Amino acid sequence: MDFDLRHITSDDFKFLYDLLLDRDPRINISHKSMPTYEEHCKYWLSRPYVWDRLIWCGPERSGYCYVTQHSEIGIFLASNYQGKKIGPAVIRTILDKFKSFRLLANISPFNGRSRRFFESLGFKLIQMTYAVEPPSATAEERQ
């Protein structure tokens, strides 16, 4: 399936928010709770990535991809476009564009599908990161 990569504009924010709503929260590593639509728009207006594009298949938005300032790569496709060989083609395009950079894919350990996807494209596991979350504040501490 052919695709086109286009600059993200404010006209795309609703589509991007809907993609975020569709994402399984158990596999998310970028945030713990769903942002409001206003927070989402503010995030995209801050231009958080070095490079980002909306993925179009024909006349439809189908996903987005990005590269961070730390050379982290990411992609997310709408569910009806997953498994159609678009993802690998998009990642190969990004790898070609950034061929002089070492790119990383940070993936939740609970996201086996994404891990297999990146491994199939030649990405290798280089580390596992652990975190400890602070205990919830008591009512007294919140005052």
C-alpha positions as a printed NumPy array, in Angstrom:
array([[ 0.   ,  0.   ,  0.   ],
       [ 1.367,  3.404, -0.963],
       [ 1.786,  6.089,  1.663],
       [ 2.765,  9.733,  1.885],
       [ 4.484, 11.53 ,  4.774],
       [ 3.234, 15.078,  5.38 ],
       [ 3.953, 17.8  ,  7.916],
       [ 1.651, 17.769, 10.937],
       [-0.631, 20.802, 11.239],
       [-3.25 , 21.855, 13.764],
       [-5.851, 20.358, 11.407],
       [-4.399, 16.947, 12.337],
       [-4.651, 17.321, 16.132],
       [-8.098, 15.694, 16.407],
       [-6.937, 12.676, 14.393],
       [-3.813, 12.391, 16.569],
       [-5.93 , 12.612, 19.724],
       [-8.237,  9.89 , 18.463],
       [-5.181,  7.682, 17.825],
       [-4.082,  8.296, 21.396],
       [-7.536,  7.367, 22.684],
       [-7.371,  4.137, 20.678],
       [-3.994,  3.115, 22.132],
       [-3.943,  0.403, 24.776],
       [-2.877,  2.227, 27.988],
       [-1.008, -0.867, 29.246],
       [ 1.596, -0.524, 26.493],
       [ 2.078,  3.22 , 26.806],
       [ 5.408,  4.479, 28.145],
       [ 5.022,  8.173, 27.365],
       [ 2.318,  9.09 , 29.885],
       [ 0.411,  7.551, 32.782],
       [-2.985,  9.139, 32.167],
       [-4.857, 10.387, 29.131],
       [-4.302, 14.11 , 28.555],
       [-7.21 , 16.401, 27.873],
       [-7.675, 17.513, 24.285],
       [-6.386, 20.975, 25.256],
       [-3.236, 19.456, 26.808],
       [-2.791, 17.349, 23.7  ],
       [-3.002, 20.387, 21.4  ],
       [-0.562, 22.326, 23.598],
       [ 1.846, 19.381, 23.405],
       [ 1.791, 19.317, 19.601],
       [ 2.056, 23.116, 19.372],
       [ 5.265, 22.884, 21.435],
       [ 6.863, 21.   , 18.503],
       [ 8.187, 18.18 , 20.72 ],
       [10.06 , 16.288, 17.999],
       [13.069, 16.99 , 15.808],
       [11.152, 15.449, 12.914],
       [ 7.559, 14.279, 12.703],
       [ 5.134, 13.418,  9.931],
       [ 1.562, 12.36 ,  9.481],
       [ 1.209,  9.149,  7.487],
       [-1.397,  9.292,  4.714],
       [-2.654,  6.349,  2.693],
       [-4.507,  7.73 , -0.282],
       [-6.931, 10.402,  0.916],
       [-6.895,  9.236,  4.571],
       [-4.756,  9.95 ,  7.594],
       [-3.464,  6.602,  8.771],
       [-0.88 ,  7.321, 11.483],
       [ 2.161,  9.332, 12.467],
       [ 5.876,  8.862, 12.973],
       [ 8.614, 10.87 , 14.642],
       [12.243, 11.186, 15.723],
       [13.105, 12.848, 19.06 ],
       [16.09 , 14.999, 19.944],
       [17.568, 11.867, 21.562],
       [17.323,  9.926, 18.27 ],
       [14.33 ,  7.906, 19.449],
       [12.053,  6.733, 16.689],
       [ 8.333,  6.149, 16.978],
       [ 5.395,  5.16 , 14.828],
       [ 1.722,  4.608, 15.457],
       [-0.805,  3.471, 12.884],
       [-4.581,  3.499, 13.137],
       [-5.788, -0.039, 13.819],
       [-7.341, -0.427, 10.354],
       [-3.908,  0.253,  8.779],
       [-1.865, -2.087, 10.976],
       [-0.575, -5.293,  9.393],
       [-0.65 , -3.894,  5.844],
       [ 3.12 , -3.457,  5.439],
       [ 2.878,  0.331,  5.834],
       [ 4.819,  0.376,  9.118],
       [ 7.955, -1.321,  7.795],
       [ 7.987,  0.93 ,  4.72 ],
       [ 7.654,  4.064,  6.873],
       [10.437,  2.938,  9.23 ],
       [12.722,  2.167,  6.267],
       [12.045,  5.68 ,  4.948],
       [13.019,  7.159,  8.322],
       [16.124,  4.956,  8.557],
       [17.179,  6.141,  5.102],
       [16.594,  9.802,  6.004],
       [18.539,  9.493,  9.263],
       [21.1  ,  6.95 ,  8.034],
       [24.021,  8.677,  9.762],
       [22.277,  8.467, 13.171],
       [21.949,  5.653, 15.665],
       [18.196,  5.419, 16.183],
       [16.495,  3.899, 19.21 ],
       [12.998,  2.521, 19.696],
       [11.766,  2.699, 23.302],
       [ 9.065,  0.068, 23.721],
       [ 7.034, -1.033, 26.699],
       [ 7.954, -4.565, 27.776],
       [ 4.21 , -5.301, 27.604],
       [ 4.084, -4.432, 23.895],
       [ 5.191, -7.691, 22.305],
       [ 3.791, -6.753, 18.896],
       [ 5.909, -3.598, 18.719],
       [ 9.002, -5.415, 19.981],
       [ 8.614, -8.06 , 17.242],
       [ 7.966, -5.33 , 14.663],
       [11.219, -3.458, 15.41 ],
       [13.237, -6.68 , 15.749],
       [12.023, -7.707, 12.274],
       [13.529, -4.46 , 10.963],
       [16.972, -5.158, 12.448],
       [16.645, -3.323, 15.78 ],
       [18.436, -5.093, 18.665],
       [17.604, -5.102, 22.368],
       [20.302, -3.074, 24.145],
       [18.915, -2.455, 27.627],
       [16.062, -2.944, 30.041],
       [15.145, -0.008, 32.262],
       [13.457, -0.284, 35.64 ],
       [11.619,  2.433, 37.554],
       [10.256,  2.884, 41.02 ],
       [ 7.233,  5.094, 41.386],
       [ 6.888,  7.289, 44.463],
       [ 4.163,  6.214, 46.866],
       [ 0.898,  8.083, 46.588],
       [ 0.768, 11.153, 48.788],
       [-1.539, 10.975, 51.77 ],
       [-4.377, 13.452, 52.108],
       [-2.372, 15.281, 54.771],
       [ 0.66 , 15.668, 52.468],
       [-1.494, 17.038, 49.643],
       [-2.622, 20.002, 51.796]])
